[in-house]
Amino acid sequence: MAVKKNTSLDRVLGRLDTLDAVNLANLVQRLARERGVFEEIFNTLQEGILVVRDDGAIEYANASAHRIIGLGGDEPDLSGHTLWRLVPGLRTSLGAALDDENGGASPVVAREFEMNYPEPRVVRLYMVPFRAGGGAASRRFAVILTDVTTEKQSTEARIEDERTSSILLLAAGVAHELGNPLNSLTIHLQLMERKLKKLKQTKDSDSLAESVRICREEVTRLDGIVANFLEAIRPRPPDLAETDLSEVLTEVLRFQHRELADRGIAVEAENHALPLVLTDRNQIKQVMFNVTKNAMEAMRPGGRLNIKSRADDDSVYVLFADTGSGIKQEDLVRLFQPYQTTKSGGHGLGLMIAQRIMRAHGGQIGLESKEGLGTIVTLQFPRKDRRVRMLGN
């Protein structure tokens, strides 16, 4: 049997009818102060606290409950609202936990549910029954709400990282083992080409030579995929030095000039003086090469690649905007994952490599795209004097 505690307040309330006006006023003030203290304590909690009746009517809600359920400071008090209306589907989910037809004790329940207003998030609910006084009519529920969105996202990200790491580790071994047979194929195809050149030229020999040429191109392509893959999963730490990004961009565009001209793509590049940044010059050339290569392959003849740059107090930005076919929204979020590509024949590693390099430099790479209009890729580098602050974020 539970022991009922007899506090000083209980003793005072027990002889309430004997108190004079002064003592009664003092008691009211004391109760008001204690209520204020408890209100402040509850409102400092990150968890939402509710007191709810059987029918879902909310009798009390702290500040965090308003925030989690989606009512801000300017909105009406939750008291008087019905929890089942604010969180549709919750009443059905709780089921037997709310049924007390025989007056038995309701179980403690825990649930997780999603809310979409004012933004998507996951909320964990913990509900405990209690009785204020006696009788079924006095049954109440203490409800604790916890926003676990960040926790869920972190857990999912960790699981995804572990899964990806396991897959990449396994695939790295496979990719390494592919190197030897690819080298052997290259050598034998070269021998076949030499022998074919010594044979008398016929229709059959020409056809065979074409087949050998195609095989060599495919072997070269496979070798490139393996090399890119190994570079992606075993990135070298950047060898940082002061770098003029405008110079790096000029070198990349000079290298790609012929291919751009062959594809009929015009380039407009603003040549602003940019603050120096600390980068590994060769790695950043790889990033810019991958970005411009993607832009080229997304455009038809007559397309245009606009490159702009700017700087603010914290960062230096280089933006690549193409007039290509754009990317579907459902594909956009997956493009930094390995093997995710919207191009036929693509290996889906270019953006993954670019993202890893940018992160190693304390920077970021961003994608914006509209299907049918084009894509903008933004490279963001920390300024040299702000690098420590950027890496700490």
N, C-alpha and C positions, 0 to 999 in steps of 0.2 A: 504494500500500500504506500502510495506517495505521501510524503510528509509535507504538509502545508506550512510554508514559512510565515511567521508572524512578524512583519517588519514594523518599524515605528510609524510608518505611514498607515499601515493597516490598523494599528491601535488608535491612531487619530481618527481615521474614517469610521471606526467602530463606535465612537462616541460623538459623531458628527452633530447629533441633535442637541448635545449639551453645550456646544460652542457658542460664545457670544459673537457679536458683529465684528469686533476687532480680530479675534482669533480666526474667525471664518475668512476674513479678508486676507489675513496672513497665509492661511492655508491655500487660498486660491492663487496668491502670488507665488507661493512655493511650488504648486503644481504647474503653473505657467512657466516658471524658470526651468523646472525639470523637463517639461515637454520641449522647451526650446533647446536644452542641451542635447536631448535625444534626437531632435530634428537635425541639429548641426552634425551630430555623429553620423546619422544615416545619410545625410547629404554629402558627406565627404567620401563615402564608399564608391568604388568604381562599379560595384554590382548594383543592379536595380532591385529594390525591395518593394514588394506589393503585399497588401493584405486584401484578400478577395473572399467574397461570400460564395455560397453554393451556386448561386445563379450567375456568377461571373462578375457581379458588381464590385468595382474597386473602391475600397474604403480608405486606403492610404497608398501613396506612391512617393518614393523619394526622387531626388533630382535625376539620378542616373536612370531610373525607370522611365522618366519622360524622354530622356535622350535615346535610350535603346529602343523604345517603342516608336519613337519618331515624333514626339511632341516637344518643341523647343520652349524656351522661356517665355515667349510671347503667346503661346498657345494656352487654351483653357486647361485647368487642373484635371489630372486623370481621375480624381475622385468623382464618382458618379457615372463614369464610363463603364461599359461592359467589356471585360477582357476578351471574351469570345468574339466580339465584333471587331476589336482592334487587331486581333491575331486570328483571322479566319482559319478554320480547320483544327485549331488547338483543342476545342471542346471535344470533338470526335476522337482526337488522338488520345486524350486523357482517359476516355472511356470509363471503366469500372472504378477508377480512382475517385471519381466524383459521386458515385452511387453509394448511398448509405441508407437503403430502405429499411434494414433491420437494426440500424443504430450501431453497427459495428465500427471498428476503427478503420479508417481509410488508410491505404498504404502511402508511404512516401514515394514520390515518382520523380523521374528525371527524363527530360526530352530535349532533343535538339530540333530546331526548325529554322527555316529561312525567312527573312523579311526583305522586302524590296523597296521600302520607303523609309527614309529619304534616299537610301542607297542600298544596294544588295549587301547582306551580311548574314552571318550565322549566329544564332542565339541559343545558349544552353539554359534550360529551365529546370529548377529544382523546387518542388512543391511539398510542403509539410503541413498536415492538418493539425489544428488545435481547436480547443473550445474555450470560449470566453463565458464563464459561468456554467450553467447546466442546460441540458436539453439539446435536441437536434437542431433547433432553430438558431442556436448560438454558434454552430460550427463555422470555422473560418479556415482559410488556407494562407500560410506564409509562403510567398513565391519569391524566389531569388533568380534574377535574370543576369546572365553573363554574356557579354559580346565576345565570342571566340573566333571571330573572322580571321584575325591575324594569326592566331594559333593554328587554325585549320590550314591557312595558306602556307604557313611556315612548314607544317608537317607534310603537306602535299608536295611542296617544293623540295624538301629534303628527300622524300621518297623518290621523287622524279630524278633528282640529282644522283641518288644512289643507283637507281635503275639505269640511268644513262651511263654512269661511270662503269657499271658492270658490263653493259653492252659494248662500250667503247674499248674497254680493256680486252674483252674477248676478240672483238673485231680487229684490234691492233695486232694481236698475234696472227690472225688470219692474213691481214694485209702484209705483215712482214714476210710470212711464208709464201705469199704470192710473188714476191720480188724475184726469187730464183727461177721459177718456171717462166716468168715473163722475160727475164734476161736470156734464158735458153731459147725461147721462141724467137726473140729478136735476132739472135746469132744465126739460127737455122734459116730464118727468112732472108737474111742477108746473103747466106750461101746460095739459097735457091735463086735469088735475083742475079747473082754473078753467073751461075750456070745457065740461066735463061738467056743472058746477054750473049753467051758463046754459041747458043743454038741458032739454027737458021730460023729467021723470022717467018712465022706462019700465022694463020688465023688462030690455031690452037695455042701457040706459044704466046701470042698477044693476049688471049683471054686468060691464060694462066698467069701471065705477068700482072694483069689487072687484079686478079684475085690475090696475088701475093702483096700487091700494093695496098689493097684494102685491109688485108690481115695486119700489115705493118702499122697502118693508121690506127686500127683498133687496139693493137698492142700498146702503141704510144698513148692512146687515150686512157687505157686501163692503168698504165704506168703513172700517168698524171693524176688519176683519181687516187691511187694508192699514196702518191707523194703528198697530195693535198690533205688526205685523210690523216696521215701520220703527222703532218704539220699542225693539223687542227687539234689533235689529242695530246701532242707533246710540244706545246709552244715554248719557244726559248724565252727566258726573261729578257725584257728590253734593255738594250745597251743605250742608255739615255745620253743625249747631247743636245745642245741648243740647235733648234731647227727652224728654218723659215718655211712655213707650210706653202707659201706661194711658189717657192722654188721647187718643192717636191711635186706639187700639182703640175707645174710646167713640164717637168721631166716625164711624168706619167702621160700627159697629153701628147708630148712629142713622140713617145714610144708608140702610142696608139693612133697616131695621126693617119697612117696609111689605112688601117682598118676602118676608122671613122669615115674616111673619104670613100672607101670602097662601098660602105653601107649607105652612103648618101646622107650622112648625119652631120648637121651643123652644130658647132660648139660656140657658145658665148660665155666667156669666163671673165669676170670682173677681177682686175689685178690691183687689189688694195694692199697697202703696206700693213702687214699684220704683226702683232707682238710676237717675239720669239717664244717658242714652247720647247719643253724637254721631251724628246721622243727618240725612238729608235728609227732612224731615217728609212732603213730598208723595210721594216715592218709596216710603217705608215704608207710607204709606196705600195706595198701589197694590199693594204686596205683600200686605198684610192683606186688601184687597178681593179680590184674586185667590184667596187661600186660602179665605176664607169663601164666595166665590161657588162655588168647586169643591165645597166641603162641602155647600152647599145643593143643588146639582144632583145630588149623589150620593145624596141622601136622599128618601124618600117622606114624605107627610104623616104627622105624628106623630113625626118624627125629632127628634134632640136634638144640639145642638152645645155641647160643653163646652170652655170656654176657661180655661186655667190659666196662671199665671205664677210664676216663681221666679228667684232669683239666687244665685250663689255668688261666690267670690273673684275669678273671672276673667270671668264672662259673665252676661248676663241672658237668660232664656228665656221665650218665649210659645208655649204648646202649644194646638193646635186639634184636638179629637177629635170626629169625627162618628160617627153610627150608621148610616152608609150601607152600600152593597153591598160595599165594599172593593175591592181591586185585586189581580189575579192577580200572582203573583211574577214571571212572565216579562214582564209589562207594567211592573212597578214600576221596574225598572232603566232603562227607556227614557223615562220620563215627563219628564225634564229635557231631552230632545232636541227640536229643532223639529219640529212637526207630529205629535208623538206624543200621542194622546189616547184615552181610553176612552169619551168622550161622543159621541153622535151629534150632528153639527152643530158640534162643538167645533173650534177651530183649532189647538190644541196649542201655544200660545205663552205661556199664562199662567204656568206653572211655570218656563219658560225665562226669562221676564222677571224673575220673582221671584228666581230663583237668581242671575242677573247682578247684580241690585240688592243682594242680600245679600252677595255676594262683594266688590262695590265698597265695602261698608261694613265689610269685614273680618270679616263674620259667615258663618253657614252656614244652610242650610235642609235639614232631614232629613225623610224619609218612612218611616212604618211602617204596614203594612196587612195585614189578614187578610180574605180573601174571605168575604163574608157577615157580617162583624162590624163593619167600619168602618176608618177611616184616622185616623192621628195625624200632623199636620204640626208640626214644631218649628222655630221661628225662634230662632236663637242670635245675640245681639249682644255684641260685646266691651264690657266696662265702660269708661267714659270714661278711668279712670286706667290701664287695661290695654291700651288700643287699640294702642299701638306694638308691644307684645309679640305681640298677636294677628296684626297685619299681617305680622310677620316670620316667622310659621310657614308 
